[in-house]
């Protein structure tokens, strides 16, 4: 191993790659615990959890060839992309894992924040009101596949 790569980082968490190991470092212990649990419950193959010492979760790199790199043309076959899409759909259709300590209050806060963001989009003329309304309704539908967003 000759370098540490920062995969993603911000004020709450960071993911680092060191050789064939990914280190997920998270300020919220409950969130990092849920990562490991969620991976164990996933209906698709997931990377092996190598160790878990708060606040870090170490996972193995996924074996196989990469489908592509950001900013570069993909050399992966259509069959490889189809298989990746099938795995993502299977994961997306699975029930959400339990999230200990995260209850209705957090969802209420997210919904209130979403209300404010949707209102801003309409008030400032960024998006038409009917578009925001339709997407908001879709976001609130169970299993809509769209999550909470405007």
C-alpha positions as CSV (number, residue, x, y, z in Angstrom):
1,X,0.0,0.0,0.0
2,X,1.5,3.3,-1.1
3,X,-1.3,5.8,-0.4
4,X,-4.4,6.7,1.5
5,X,-7.2,7.9,-0.7
6,X,-10.1,10.1,0.6
7,X,-13.2,8.7,-1.0
8,X,-15.6,11.1,0.6
9,X,-15.3,13.4,3.6
10,X,-17.3,16.1,5.3
11,X,-17.9,17.3,8.9
12,X,-19.9,14.2,9.9
13,X,-18.0,11.3,8.4
14,X,-15.2,10.2,6.0
15,X,-14.5,7.2,4.0
16,X,-10.8,6.4,3.3
17,X,-9.3,3.7,1.0
18,X,-6.1,2.1,2.2
19,X,-5.1,-0.6,-0.3
20,X,-8.0,-3.1,-0.4
21,X,-9.6,-1.8,2.8
22,X,-12.2,1.0,3.2
23,X,-12.3,2.7,6.5
24,X,-15.6,4.4,7.3
25,X,-15.1,6.9,10.1
26,X,-18.2,8.5,11.6
27,X,-18.8,10.9,14.4
28,X,-22.2,9.3,15.2
29,X,-21.6,5.9,16.8
30,X,-25.2,4.8,16.2
31,X,-24.9,5.5,12.5
32,X,-21.7,3.5,12.1
33,X,-23.3,0.6,14.0
34,X,-26.2,0.6,11.6
35,X,-23.9,0.5,8.6
36,X,-22.6,-2.9,9.7
37,X,-26.0,-4.2,10.5
38,X,-27.5,-2.9,7.2
39,X,-24.8,-4.6,5.2
40,X,-25.5,-7.9,7.0
41,X,-29.2,-7.6,6.1
42,X,-28.7,-6.6,2.5
43,X,-30.2,-9.1,-0.1
44,X,-27.2,-8.7,-2.3
45,X,-23.5,-9.6,-1.7
46,X,-21.8,-6.9,0.3
47,X,-18.1,-6.4,1.2
48,X,-16.8,-8.3,4.2
49,X,-16.7,-6.4,7.5
50,X,-13.1,-6.8,8.5
51,X,-13.4,-5.2,11.9
52,X,-15.4,-2.6,13.8
53,X,-13.8,-0.5,16.5
54,X,-15.7,2.7,17.2
55,X,-15.8,5.1,15.5
56,X,-14.4,3.1,12.5
57,X,-15.9,0.3,10.4
58,X,-13.3,-1.4,8.1
59,X,-14.7,-3.2,5.1
60,X,-13.0,-5.1,2.3
61,X,-13.0,-3.8,-1.3
62,X,-15.5,-5.5,-3.5
63,X,-13.8,-8.1,-5.6
64,X,-14.1,-7.9,-9.4
65,X,-13.5,-5.4,-12.1
66,X,-14.7,-1.8,-11.8
67,X,-17.4,-0.7,-14.1
68,X,-15.9,2.6,-14.7
69,X,-14.1,5.6,-13.3
70,X,-15.4,9.1,-13.0
71,X,-14.6,11.2,-16.1
72,X,-13.4,8.2,-18.1
73,X,-15.3,6.1,-20.6
74,X,-16.4,2.7,-19.3
75,X,-15.0,-0.4,-20.8
76,X,-17.5,-2.7,-19.0
77,X,-19.9,-4.8,-21.0
78,X,-23.6,-4.1,-21.3
79,X,-24.1,-7.4,-19.4
80,X,-22.0,-6.1,-16.5
81,X,-24.0,-2.9,-16.3
82,X,-27.3,-4.9,-16.5
83,X,-26.1,-7.1,-13.6
84,X,-25.2,-4.1,-11.5
85,X,-28.6,-2.5,-12.2
86,X,-30.3,-5.8,-11.2
87,X,-28.4,-5.8,-7.9
88,X,-29.3,-2.2,-7.2
89,X,-33.0,-2.8,-8.0
90,X,-33.0,-5.8,-5.6
91,X,-31.3,-3.7,-2.9
92,X,-33.7,-0.8,-3.5
93,X,-36.8,-3.1,-3.2
94,X,-35.7,-4.6,0.1
95,X,-37.2,-3.3,3.3
96,X,-35.1,-0.7,5.2
97,X,-33.0,-2.0,8.0
98,X,-33.9,-0.9,11.6
99,X,-32.3,2.3,12.7
100,X,-32.0,2.2,16.5
101,X,-32.5,5.6,18.2
102,X,-33.9,7.2,15.0
103,X,-37.6,7.6,15.4
104,X,-40.4,9.8,14.3
105,X,-38.8,12.9,15.6
106,X,-36.0,12.7,13.1
107,X,-38.4,12.1,10.3
108,X,-40.5,15.0,11.4
109,X,-37.4,17.2,11.4
110,X,-36.6,16.0,7.9
111,X,-40.1,16.6,6.7
112,X,-40.1,20.2,8.1
113,X,-36.8,20.9,6.4
114,X,-38.1,19.5,3.2
115,X,-41.2,21.7,3.5
116,X,-38.9,24.7,3.8
117,X,-36.8,23.7,0.8
118,X,-39.8,23.1,-1.4
119,X,-41.3,26.4,-0.4
120,X,-38.1,28.2,-1.2
121,X,-37.9,26.5,-4.7
122,X,-41.5,27.8,-5.5
123,X,-41.1,31.2,-3.8
124,X,-37.9,32.0,-5.7
125,X,-39.2,30.7,-9.0
126,X,-36.6,28.0,-9.3
127,X,-39.2,25.3,-10.1
128,X,-42.9,25.4,-10.9
129,X,-45.3,24.8,-8.0
130,X,-47.0,21.8,-9.7
131,X,-43.7,20.1,-10.3
132,X,-42.6,20.5,-6.7
133,X,-46.0,19.3,-5.5
134,X,-46.0,16.2,-7.7
135,X,-42.5,15.3,-6.6
136,X,-43.3,15.9,-3.0
137,X,-46.3,13.6,-3.2
138,X,-44.2,10.9,-4.8
139,X,-41.6,11.3,-2.1
140,X,-44.2,10.7,0.6
141,X,-45.6,7.5,-1.1
142,X,-44.4,4.3,0.5
143,X,-41.9,2.4,-1.7
144,X,-42.1,5.2,-4.3
145,X,-38.5,4.7,-5.0
146,X,-37.8,8.4,-4.8
147,X,-37.1,9.0,-1.1
148,X,-37.7,12.3,0.7
149,X,-37.0,15.0,-1.9
150,X,-38.6,17.8,-3.8
